[in-house]
Amino acid sequence: MSEPAPPKPDDEEAADEPTPVTTGAASVVRALENAGAEAAFGVQGGAIMPVYDALYDSGIRHVTMAHEQGAAHAADAFGVVRNEPGVCLATSGPGATNLVTGIADANMDSDGVLALTGQVPSAMVGSDAFQETDTIGVTTPITKHNYFAADADSVGDTVGEAFALADEGRPGPTLVDLPKDVTLGETDREPGPAETPKTTTPQTEPDKEAVADAARAIEAAERPLLLFGGGVIKADATDEARTFARENGIPVVTTMPGIGAFPEDDDLCLSWAGMHGTGYANMAITHTDLLIAVGTRFDDRLTGGIDTFAPEAEVIHVDIDPAEISKNVHADYPVVGDAATTLDRLGSEVANAPDAGEWREQCLAWKEAYPMDYATPDDEPLKPQFVVECLDEATSDRAVVTTGVGQHQMWAAQYWTFTEPRTWVSSHGLGTMGYGLPAAIGARLAADDDQEVVCVDGDGSFLMTIQELSVAVREELDITVAVLNNEYIGMVRQWQDAFFEGRHMAAEYNWCPEFDKLAEAFGARGWRVDDYDEVADAIEEAIEYDGPSVVDFHIDPRENVYPMVPSGGANGKFALTEDQL
C-alpha cells in the first residue's frame, strides 16, 4: 500500500530537517532522496525489511504491489512516462527472482530501472541460507550493471551511482543487492549526490566529419526515409526529430518503441514498420535509397530478414551506444552521439534539403493503396479495431496507453493515433504478457493529473497479472482497462492457423473468468460489451469513473492482425490475408 508520511511534529523547522542517517538502510533511502526519486514499488520481506523501515520516515511514495513482477513493471512504466529511472524493491530469494522478468523486460527495451533487493547477511552468503539466491549471478546478464553492497558506510553512494547509471547514456536497469548486515549496520555517513562512475563517459557530441558525411548523403538522396526508434524518445529528442523531418521534407517511419516520436497524423508520417507495421511503412523501407535511422537497434521484428531489409538503401545510423552500430544492419554512415545533439548538428550541416517531392508523392500513394481499414459485418462479432478507435476518440492526445503482449497490443499500436512521446508504454523486446496492468499503475503515478491512462489488454495477458487490480483499487487510481477478449491467446492461435494446420494446442482460453464480475469483486467497476451499439457508452462511463474500471469487450475470436511479415521474411512482401502467408 501507499504508506502515508508520518505526522509532522509541532516544531515545523525540525520537520523540514531530514532524518539523520544512522544505518545503512537509512543511507539507502537518503541516496534515493538525493537522486530525486519520488516513488518506489515493491513487496516487503525479511531481508529487505530494514530498508522498508527507513522508508517509513521518507517522503518517497511507496506502493506495495501484489507481486514483485508487478513492482518491476510498474517501476519501468513510471520511468518511461516520467523520463527518469523507476525504483522497485524486493526481498531476497523468491522476491528477487520474481523481479527478474521485469528487469529483463527493462533491459531489452533500454528502460531505466533501479532494483533494490534484500540479501542474507554477508557471512551467510553461499551457505544456502533461507531465502538465499545468487541475485548478482542471476541478474548479471539482464542488467546494465549490478552491485553487491559492501558496507554501511558506502552503500548509499552505491545506490546513488546505480540510480544515475540507469539513466546515463543508453538507459537500462541496474540492481543493488543489499545484505541485511549492511542495511542494519551503523553509520552516520551521508551519501553524496547521485553520480555515475568516472569511467562512464558516453559520447554525446557526434564526430564532425561523420556528421558532414551523413549530411552530404542526405543532400544527394532521392528517396530519403527517417526511421525514428525508441532512442529518440529516451533522449528527449522529439522536438529535434520533428524539426529535422519537416525542414527537410523527409518521410518518417518509426519502430514500435518509437511510437509517439513523430505525430502519426502528420502528412510525413507513415506510422511504424516491421512484422505488423503498416504496408506503406514497409514499402517505404523497401524502396528508400537512404535510411536515416536514429536510436534503433534494428531488432528482428523490425527488419525481418536482414538480407532483404532496405535492400536499395545506404544507411545512416545514429546511436548513443557504439555497440549497436552495424550490429545487425551495416551502417554506411555511422554516427555515435546523443540523438538530440546529432539531429541538431545534422540540421545545421545539411545545406540543401533533398529533392524528394516525387518520393513523398509515392509514399502518399502507398498510403492509399494499403489503408489500415477493416470491415464490420452485422453478422460477425465485435471487431477489436473498432474498440481501439473508439477508445482513442474518447480520450485526449496526451492519454497514456499501456498494453500487454499479443494481438491486442498490435491492434492498439495500429489503430490508436499517437501524436505525443511517452504516451505508448508497452513491452517490445522481451514481449512480456502481463505487462499492461502493472504498467498502467506506474504510468498513472507518473502522468499528469489531466492525462487519462488506458490499459489495452488481452484476456490472456490480463489474467497473468490481474492481482494488481487490487493495488489500483486500494490506491484509488483512475485507470481504465479495456480487455479485448477473444477467448484465445490470439497471436498463438493466429500462428497455429497459418503455420501449424490450425491445431489449437493450449491456445483456447474459454475457461477465463468473467472479467467484469471479477473487477467488481476486486472493488473496481466492471462492464461487459458484446455489441457495437454498447461500445461508446461503456467507454464513456469507464473513463468518467474516478477509479479503476474494467471493460470486457468480447470480440471476434477469428479476427487476425494484418499486415503481417512472416518471421524472417521481406518487409515489402507483407501479407494482408492468411492466404498470402
C-alpha positions as CSV (number, residue, x, y, z in Angstrom):
1,M,0.0,0.0,0.0
2,S,1.0,3.6,-0.2
3,E,2.4,4.4,3.2
4,P,1.4,8.0,4.3
5,A,4.1,10.3,5.5
6,P,4.3,10.4,9.3
7,P,2.6,13.3,11.1
8,K,4.7,16.4,11.4
9,P,6.0,17.4,14.8
10,D,4.9,20.7,16.4
11,D,8.3,22.2,15.5
12,E,7.9,22.9,11.8
13,E,11.5,23.8,11.4
14,A,12.5,20.4,12.8
15,A,10.1,18.8,10.4
16,D,11.9,20.3,7.4
17,E,15.2,18.8,8.6
18,P,16.0,15.3,7.1
19,T,16.1,12.4,9.4
20,P,19.8,11.8,10.3
21,V,21.5,8.8,8.7
22,T,22.1,6.2,11.4
23,T,22.1,2.9,9.5
24,G,23.0,1.5,6.1
25,A,19.3,1.3,5.3
26,A,18.8,5.0,6.1
27,S,21.7,5.7,3.8
28,V,20.0,3.8,1.0
29,V,16.8,5.9,1.4
30,R,18.8,9.1,1.6
31,A,20.6,8.2,-1.6
32,L,17.2,7.8,-3.3
33,E,16.0,11.1,-1.9
34,N,19.2,12.8,-3.2
35,A,18.6,11.3,-6.6
36,G,15.1,12.8,-6.7
37,A,13.2,9.5,-6.6
38,E,9.5,10.2,-5.9
39,A,8.0,6.8,-5.9
40,A,9.0,3.2,-5.3
41,F,7.2,-0.1,-6.0
42,G,7.8,-3.3,-4.1
43,V,6.9,-6.1,-1.8
44,Q,8.0,-6.4,1.9
45,G,10.1,-9.3,3.2
46,G,12.6,-10.3,5.8
47,A,15.9,-9.3,4.1
48,I,14.7,-6.0,2.8
49,M,12.8,-5.1,6.0
50,P,15.5,-2.6,7.2
51,V,15.1,-0.5,4.0
52,Y,11.4,-0.5,4.4
53,D,11.7,0.6,8.0
54,A,13.9,3.5,6.8
55,L,11.3,4.4,4.1
56,Y,8.8,5.0,6.9
57,D,10.4,8.4,7.6
58,S,10.8,9.3,3.9
59,G,8.7,11.4,1.6
60,I,9.2,8.9,-1.1
61,R,5.8,7.3,-2.0
62,H,5.9,3.6,-1.7
63,V,3.3,1.4,-3.4
64,T,3.0,-2.2,-2.2
65,M,2.3,-4.4,-5.2
66,A,0.6,-7.7,-5.2
67,H,3.6,-9.5,-6.8
68,E,7.2,-8.5,-7.4
69,Q,6.9,-8.8,-11.2
70,G,4.2,-6.2,-11.0
71,A,6.6,-4.0,-9.0
72,A,9.3,-4.1,-11.7
73,H,6.8,-3.4,-14.5
74,A,5.2,-0.5,-12.6
75,A,8.7,1.0,-11.9
76,D,9.5,0.5,-15.6
77,A,6.4,2.3,-16.8
78,F,6.8,5.1,-14.2
79,G,10.3,5.7,-15.6
80,V,9.1,5.7,-19.2
81,V,6.4,8.3,-18.6
82,R,8.4,10.4,-16.2
83,N,11.7,10.2,-18.1
84,E,13.7,9.1,-15.0
85,P,14.6,5.8,-13.5
86,G,11.8,3.9,-11.7
87,V,12.6,2.2,-8.4
88,C,11.5,-1.3,-7.3
89,L,12.2,-3.3,-4.2
90,A,12.0,-6.9,-3.2
91,T,13.4,-9.2,-0.5
92,S,16.0,-11.9,-1.1
93,G,15.4,-15.3,-2.8
94,P,12.0,-15.6,-4.3
95,G,11.4,-11.8,-4.0
96,A,14.5,-11.1,-6.1
97,T,13.8,-13.8,-8.7
98,N,10.2,-12.6,-9.1
99,L,11.7,-9.3,-10.3
100,V,13.7,-11.0,-13.0
101,T,11.1,-10.9,-15.8
102,G,10.5,-7.2,-15.2
103,I,14.3,-6.4,-15.1
104,A,14.8,-8.4,-18.3
105,D,12.0,-6.5,-19.9
106,A,13.5,-3.2,-19.0
107,N,16.9,-4.4,-20.2
108,M,15.6,-5.4,-23.7
109,D,13.8,-2.0,-24.1
110,S,16.6,0.1,-22.6
111,D,14.3,1.4,-19.8
112,G,15.9,3.0,-16.7
113,V,15.0,1.0,-13.6
114,L,16.8,0.7,-10.2
115,A,16.1,-2.6,-8.4
116,L,17.0,-2.9,-4.7
117,T,17.0,-6.5,-3.4
118,G,17.5,-7.7,0.1
119,Q,20.1,-10.4,0.7
120,V,21.0,-12.7,3.6
121,P,23.8,-11.4,5.9
122,S,27.2,-11.3,4.2
123,A,28.6,-14.1,6.4
124,M,25.8,-16.4,5.3
125,V,26.2,-15.8,1.5
126,G,27.0,-19.1,-0.2
127,S,25.7,-21.2,2.7
128,D,22.2,-22.0,1.1
129,A,20.6,-19.9,3.8
130,F,16.8,-19.5,4.0
131,Q,15.7,-17.4,1.0
132,E,19.2,-17.0,-0.4
133,T,19.7,-16.7,-4.1
134,D,22.8,-15.5,-6.0
135,T,21.0,-12.4,-7.2
136,I,24.1,-10.9,-8.7
137,G,24.7,-14.0,-10.7
138,V,21.1,-14.3,-11.8
139,T,20.8,-10.7,-12.9
140,T,24.2,-10.0,-14.4
141,P,23.1,-10.9,-18.0
142,I,20.0,-8.7,-17.8
143,T,21.2,-5.5,-16.1
144,K,23.3,-2.6,-17.3
145,H,25.3,-3.2,-14.1
146,N,24.7,-4.7,-10.7
147,Y,26.3,-4.2,-7.3
148,F,26.8,-6.2,-4.1
149,A,26.8,-3.7,-1.3
150,A,29.9,-3.9,0.8
151,D,29.3,-2.0,4.0
152,A,27.1,0.5,5.7
153,D,29.4,3.5,5.1
154,S,29.4,3.1,1.3
155,V,26.0,1.6,0.5
156,G,24.4,5.0,0.0
157,D,26.9,6.1,-2.6
158,T,26.5,2.7,-4.3
159,V,22.7,3.2,-4.6
160,G,23.2,6.7,-5.9
161,E,25.6,5.6,-8.5
162,A,23.3,2.8,-9.6
163,F,20.4,5.3,-10.0
164,A,22.5,7.7,-12.0
165,L,23.9,4.9,-14.2
166,A,20.4,3.6,-15.0
167,D,19.7,6.9,-16.7
168,E,23.1,7.7,-18.2
169,G,23.7,7.4,-22.0
170,R,21.7,4.4,-23.1
171,P,19.3,3.8,-20.2
172,G,18.9,0.4,-18.7
173,P,18.2,-1.5,-15.4
174,T,20.7,-1.5,-12.6
175,L,20.5,-3.5,-9.3
176,V,22.0,-3.3,-5.8
177,D,21.9,-6.4,-3.7
178,L,21.7,-5.4,0.0
179,P,22.9,-7.9,2.6
180,K,21.0,-7.5,5.8
181,D,24.1,-6.8,7.9
182,V,24.9,-3.9,5.6
183,T,21.5,-2.3,5.9
184,L,21.3,-2.9,9.7
185,G,24.9,-1.7,10.2
186,E,25.5,1.6,11.9
187,T,26.8,4.6,10.0
188,D,26.4,8.4,10.2
189,R,27.9,9.0,6.8
190,E,25.7,11.0,4.5
191,P,25.8,9.7,0.9
192,G,26.8,12.1,-1.8
193,P,24.8,13.2,-4.8
194,A,23.8,10.5,-7.4
195,E,26.8,10.4,-9.8
196,T,27.9,7.9,-12.4
197,P,31.3,6.3,-12.2
198,K,34.1,8.4,-13.7
199,T,34.7,5.5,-16.2
200,T,31.2,6.1,-17.7
201,T,31.6,8.7,-20.4
202,P,29.1,8.2,-23.2
203,Q,29.9,10.1,-26.4
204,T,27.1,12.7,-26.7
205,E,28.7,15.0,-29.2
206,P,29.0,13.4,-32.7
207,D,32.1,13.4,-34.7
208,K,32.0,16.5,-37.0
209,E,33.3,14.6,-40.0
210,A,30.8,11.8,-39.6
211,V,28.0,14.4,-39.4
212,A,29.3,16.1,-42.5
213,D,29.5,12.8,-44.5
214,A,25.9,12.0,-43.4
215,A,24.7,15.4,-44.4
216,R,26.2,15.0,-47.9
217,A,24.4,11.7,-48.3
218,I,21.1,13.3,-47.2
219,E,21.5,16.1,-49.7
220,A,22.1,13.7,-52.6
221,A,19.3,11.3,-51.7
222,E,16.3,10.9,-54.0
223,R,14.2,8.7,-51.7
224,P,15.3,9.5,-48.1
225,L,13.5,8.0,-45.2
226,L,13.8,8.7,-41.5
227,L,13.5,5.8,-39.0
228,F,12.9,7.0,-35.5
229,G,13.4,4.4,-32.8
230,G,12.8,4.4,-29.0
231,G,16.1,6.2,-28.5
232,V,14.7,9.4,-29.9
233,I,12.1,9.4,-27.1
234,K,14.6,8.3,-24.4
235,A,17.0,11.1,-25.5
236,D,14.1,13.6,-25.2
237,A,14.9,14.4,-28.9
238,T,11.4,14.5,-30.3
239,D,11.5,18.3,-30.9
240,E,14.7,18.0,-32.9
241,A,13.4,14.9,-34.8
242,R,10.2,16.7,-35.8
243,T,12.1,19.9,-36.8
244,F,14.6,17.9,-38.9
245,A,12.0,15.9,-40.8
246,R,9.8,18.9,-41.6
247,E,12.6,21.3,-42.6
248,N,13.9,18.7,-45.0
249,G,10.6,17.2,-46.2
250,I,11.7,13.7,-45.4
251,P,9.0,11.0,-44.8
252,V,9.1,9.3,-41.3
253,V,8.7,5.7,-40.2
254,T,9.0,4.7,-36.5
255,T,9.7,1.5,-34.8
256,M,7.2,0.2,-32.2
257,P,9.3,1.6,-29.3
258,G,9.5,4.9,-31.3
259,I,5.7,5.3,-31.4
260,G,5.0,8.9,-30.5
261,A,8.3,10.3,-31.6
262,F,6.6,11.8,-34.6
263,P,2.9,12.7,-34.9
264,E,1.0,9.9,-36.7
265,D,-1.4,12.5,-38.1
266,D,1.4,14.4,-39.9
267,D,1.4,14.0,-43.7
268,L,5.1,13.0,-43.5
269,C,4.4,10.1,-41.1
270,L,4.0,6.6,-42.4
271,S,3.4,5.1,-38.9
272,W,5.5,2.2,-37.7
273,A,7.2,-0.6,-39.6
274,G,8.0,-4.2,-39.1
275,M,6.2,-7.5,-38.7
276,H,2.7,-5.9,-38.1
277,G,3.6,-2.4,-39.2
278,T,1.7,-0.6,-41.9
279,G,2.1,-1.7,-45.5
280,Y,3.1,1.8,-46.5
281,A,5.8,2.0,-43.9
282,N,7.2,-1.3,-45.0
283,M,7.1,-0.3,-48.7
284,A,9.0,2.9,-47.9
285,I,11.7,0.9,-46.1
286,T,11.9,-1.5,-49.0
287,H,12.4,1.3,-51.6
288,T,14.2,4.0,-49.9
289,D,17.7,4.9,-51.2
290,L,18.9,6.4,-47.9
291,L,17.6,5.2,-44.5
292,I,18.4,7.7,-41.7
293,A,18.0,5.6,-38.6
294,V,18.1,7.3,-35.2
295,G,18.0,5.5,-31.8
296,T,17.1,2.0,-33.0
297,R,18.8,-1.4,-32.6
298,F,17.3,-2.9,-35.8
299,D,15.7,-5.9,-34.0
300,D,14.3,-8.8,-36.0
301,R,10.7,-7.8,-35.6
302,L,11.5,-4.6,-37.5
303,T,13.9,-5.9,-40.1
304,G,12.5,-9.3,-41.0
305,G,15.3,-11.0,-42.9
306,I,18.4,-8.8,-42.7
307,D,19.4,-9.7,-46.3
308,T,16.1,-8.2,-47.6
309,F,15.9,-5.2,-45.3
310,A,16.1,-1.8,-47.0
311,P,17.8,-3.5,-50.0
312,E,18.2,-0.4,-52.1
313,A,19.4,1.9,-49.3
314,E,22.6,3.3,-47.8
315,V,22.2,3.5,-44.1
316,I,23.0,6.4,-41.7
317,H,22.8,5.0,-38.2
318,V,22.8,7.5,-35.2
319,D,23.0,5.9,-31.8
320,I,24.5,6.8,-28.3
321,D,25.6,3.2,-27.9
322,P,28.5,2.3,-30.3
323,A,27.8,-1.4,-29.8
324,E,24.6,-1.0,-31.8
325,I,26.3,0.4,-34.8
326,S,26.5,-2.3,-37.6
327,K,25.5,-5.0,-35.1
328,N,22.5,-6.1,-37.1
329,V,22.4,-3.8,-40.1
330,H,25.5,-2.4,-41.7
331,A,25.9,1.3,-41.3
332,D,27.4,3.1,-44.3
333,Y,27.5,6.3,-42.3
334,P,27.9,5.5,-38.5
335,V,27.3,8.4,-36.2
336,V,27.8,7.9,-32.4
337,G,26.2,10.6,-30.3
338,D,23.2,11.8,-28.4
339,A,20.1,11.8,-30.7
340,A,19.0,15.4,-29.9
341,T,22.5,16.8,-30.3
342,T,23.2,14.8,-33.5
343,L,19.9,15.8,-35.2
344,D,20.6,19.4,-34.3
345,R,24.1,19.2,-35.8
346,L,22.8,17.4,-38.9
347,G,20.1,20.1,-39.4
348,S,22.8,22.8,-39.4
349,E,25.1,20.8,-41.7
350,V,22.5,20.0,-44.4
351,A,22.8,23.0,-46.7
352,N,20.1,21.9,-49.2
353,A,17.1,19.7,-48.5
354,P,16.9,16.6,-50.7
355,D,14.8,16.9,-53.8
356,A,12.2,14.4,-52.6
357,G,8.9,15.6,-54.0
358,E,8.2,12.6,-56.2
359,W,9.2,10.3,-53.3
360,R,6.7,12.0,-50.9
361,E,4.0,11.5,-53.6
362,Q,4.9,7.8,-53.8
363,C,4.7,7.4,-50.1
364,L,1.2,9.0,-50.1
365,A,0.2,6.6,-52.9
366,W,1.2,3.7,-50.8
367,K,-1.0,5.0,-48.0
368,E,-3.9,5.0,-50.4
369,A,-3.0,1.6,-51.8
370,Y,-2.6,-0.1,-48.4
371,P,-5.0,1.6,-46.0
372,M,-5.4,0.4,-42.4
373,D,-9.1,-0.3,-42.8
374,Y,-11.4,-3.2,-41.7
375,A,-14.9,-4.5,-42.2
376,T,-17.7,-4.6,-39.6
377,P,-20.3,-7.0,-40.9
378,D,-23.5,-7.1,-39.0
379,D,-23.4,-10.9,-38.8
380,E,-20.0,-11.1,-37.2
381,P,-18.9,-10.4,-33.6
382,L,-17.4,-7.1,-32.5
383,K,-14.2,-6.1,-34.2
384,P,-11.2,-5.1,-31.9
385,Q,-10.1,-2.3,-34.3
386,F,-13.4,-0.6,-33.8
387,V,-13.0,-0.7,-30.0
388,V,-9.4,0.8,-30.2
389,E,-10.6,3.6,-32.4
390,C,-13.5,4.4,-30.0
391,L,-11.1,4.5,-27.1
392,D,-8.8,6.9,-29.0
393,E,-11.7,9.2,-29.9
394,A,-12.9,9.3,-26.3
395,T,-9.5,10.3,-24.8
396,S,-7.1,13.2,-25.3
397,D,-4.0,13.2,-27.5
398,R,-1.9,13.0,-24.3
399,A,-3.6,9.9,-23.0
400,V,-1.1,7.2,-21.9
401,V,-1.7,3.7,-23.4
402,T,-0.2,0.6,-21.8
403,T,-0.6,-2.9,-23.2
404,G,0.2,-6.5,-22.6
405,V,1.6,-8.5,-25.5
406,G,-0.2,-10.2,-28.3
407,Q,-2.9,-9.3,-30.9
408,H,-4.4,-6.6,-28.7
409,Q,-1.0,-4.9,-28.5
410,M,-0.8,-4.8,-32.3
411,W,-4.3,-3.5,-32.7
412,A,-3.7,-0.8,-30.1
413,A,-0.5,0.3,-31.9
414,Q,-2.1,0.1,-35.3
415,Y,-5.5,1.9,-34.7
416,W,-4.7,4.4,-32.0
417,T,-3.3,7.6,-33.5
418,F,-0.3,8.7,-31.3
419,T,1.0,12.2,-31.5
420,E,3.0,12.7,-28.3
421,P,6.0,10.9,-26.9
422,R,5.8,8.8,-23.7
423,T,2.2,8.0,-24.3
424,W,2.8,4.5,-25.7
425,V,4.1,2.2,-22.9
426,S,4.5,-1.5,-23.9
427,S,6.8,-4.5,-23.8
428,H,8.7,-4.8,-27.1
429,G,11.9,-6.8,-27.0
430,L,11.0,-9.3,-24.3
431,G,7.3,-9.5,-25.2
432,T,6.0,-9.9,-21.7
433,M,2.4,-10.9,-21.3
434,G,1.0,-9.3,-18.2
435,Y,2.9,-6.1,-18.6
436,G,-0.1,-3.9,-19.2
437,L,-1.9,-3.6,-15.9
438,P,1.1,-3.0,-13.5
439,A,2.5,-0.7,-16.2
440,A,-0.8,1.3,-16.0
441,I,-0.3,1.6,-12.3
442,G,3.2,3.0,-12.7
443,A,2.1,5.2,-15.5
444,R,-0.8,6.6,-13.5
445,L,1.5,7.7,-10.7
446,A,3.9,9.3,-13.2
447,A,1.5,11.0,-15.5
448,D,-0.1,14.4,-15.1
449,D,-3.5,14.5,-13.4
450,D,-5.2,15.5,-16.7
451,Q,-3.8,12.6,-18.6
452,E,-6.0,9.6,-19.0
453,V,-4.3,6.2,-18.5
454,V,-5.8,3.3,-20.6
455,C,-4.6,-0.3,-20.5
456,V,-5.5,-2.1,-23.7
457,D,-5.1,-5.8,-22.7
458,G,-5.9,-9.3,-23.9
459,D,-7.7,-11.9,-21.9
460,G,-4.5,-14.0,-21.6
461,S,-2.3,-11.1,-20.7
462,F,-4.8,-9.6,-18.2
463,L,-5.1,-12.9,-16.4
464,M,-1.3,-13.1,-15.8
465,T,-1.1,-10.0,-13.5
466,I,-4.8,-9.4,-12.6
467,Q,-4.0,-9.4,-8.9
468,E,-2.5,-5.9,-9.4
469,L,-6.1,-4.7,-9.9
470,S,-6.3,-4.9,-6.1
471,V,-3.5,-2.3,-5.9
472,A,-5.3,0.0,-8.3
473,V,-8.4,-0.2,-6.1
474,R,-6.5,0.3,-2.9
475,E,-4.6,3.3,-4.2
476,E,-7.8,4.7,-5.9
477,L,-6.0,5.1,-9.2
478,D,-8.0,6.4,-12.1
479,I,-7.2,3.8,-14.8
480,T,-9.3,2.2,-17.5
481,V,-8.6,-1.4,-18.6
482,A,-10.0,-2.4,-21.9
483,V,-9.8,-6.2,-22.3
484,L,-10.0,-7.3,-26.0
485,N,-11.4,-10.8,-25.1
486,N,-11.3,-13.3,-27.9
487,E,-11.0,-16.4,-25.6
488,Y,-7.7,-17.3,-27.1
489,I,-4.0,-16.5,-26.7
490,G,-4.8,-14.8,-30.0
491,M,-1.4,-14.4,-31.6
492,V,-0.6,-18.0,-30.9
493,R,-3.9,-19.1,-32.4
494,Q,-3.2,-16.9,-35.5
495,W,0.2,-18.6,-36.0
496,Q,-1.3,-22.0,-35.4
497,D,-3.8,-21.3,-38.2
498,A,-1.1,-20.0,-40.5
499,F,1.8,-22.4,-39.8
500,F,0.5,-25.4,-37.8
501,E,-2.5,-26.5,-39.8
502,G,-5.0,-24.9,-37.3
503,R,-4.1,-27.2,-34.4
504,H,-5.0,-25.0,-31.4
505,M,-2.9,-26.8,-28.8
506,A,-3.1,-24.9,-25.5
507,A,-4.3,-21.7,-27.2
508,E,-8.0,-21.7,-26.2
509,Y,-8.9,-19.5,-23.2
510,N,-12.6,-20.0,-23.0
511,W,-12.1,-21.0,-19.3
512,C,-11.2,-17.5,-18.2
513,P,-13.5,-15.8,-15.5
514,E,-16.0,-13.1,-16.3
515,F,-13.7,-10.1,-16.1
516,D,-16.4,-7.6,-15.4
517,K,-17.6,-9.5,-12.4
518,L,-14.1,-10.2,-11.2
519,A,-13.4,-6.4,-11.4
520,E,-16.4,-5.8,-9.2
521,A,-15.1,-8.4,-6.7
522,F,-11.8,-6.5,-6.5
523,G,-13.7,-3.3,-5.8
524,A,-13.4,-1.8,-9.3
525,R,-16.2,-1.1,-11.7
526,G,-16.8,-3.6,-14.5
527,W,-18.7,-3.7,-17.8
528,R,-19.2,-6.4,-20.4
529,V,-19.7,-5.4,-24.0
530,D,-20.7,-7.7,-26.9
531,D,-22.3,-5.4,-29.5
532,Y,-21.2,-2.3,-31.4
533,D,-24.0,-0.1,-30.0
534,E,-22.8,-0.7,-26.5
535,V,-19.2,0.3,-27.1
536,A,-19.3,4.1,-26.9
537,D,-21.5,4.3,-23.8
538,A,-19.4,1.7,-21.9
539,I,-16.1,3.6,-22.8
540,E,-17.6,6.9,-21.7
541,E,-18.8,5.5,-18.4
542,A,-15.5,3.8,-17.7
543,I,-13.4,6.8,-18.5
544,E,-15.6,9.1,-16.4
545,Y,-15.5,6.8,-13.4
546,D,-13.0,8.2,-10.9
547,G,-11.2,5.0,-10.1
548,P,-10.1,1.7,-11.7
549,S,-12.5,0.3,-14.3
550,V,-12.5,-2.8,-16.5
551,V,-14.5,-3.2,-19.7
552,D,-14.6,-6.7,-21.0
553,F,-15.0,-6.4,-24.8
554,H,-16.0,-9.8,-26.3
555,I,-14.5,-9.5,-29.8
556,D,-14.5,-11.7,-32.9
557,P,-12.3,-14.7,-31.9
558,R,-11.3,-15.3,-35.6
559,E,-10.0,-11.8,-36.2
560,N,-6.3,-11.7,-37.1
561,V,-3.6,-9.0,-37.2
562,Y,-2.6,-7.8,-40.6
563,P,-0.4,-6.7,-42.3
564,M,2.0,-9.4,-41.4
565,V,5.5,-10.0,-42.4
566,P,6.4,-13.7,-41.7
567,S,9.3,-14.1,-39.4
568,G,12.5,-13.7,-41.3
569,G,10.6,-12.5,-44.4
570,A,11.0,-9.4,-46.6
571,N,9.2,-6.2,-45.3
572,G,7.9,-5.4,-48.8
573,K,6.2,-8.8,-49.1
574,F,3.8,-8.4,-46.3
575,A,0.6,-10.4,-46.2
576,L,-2.9,-8.9,-45.9
577,T,-4.7,-12.2,-45.6
578,E,-3.8,-15.7,-44.3
579,D,-3.8,-17.0,-47.9
580,Q,-0.8,-14.7,-48.7
581,L,1.4,-16.1,-45.9
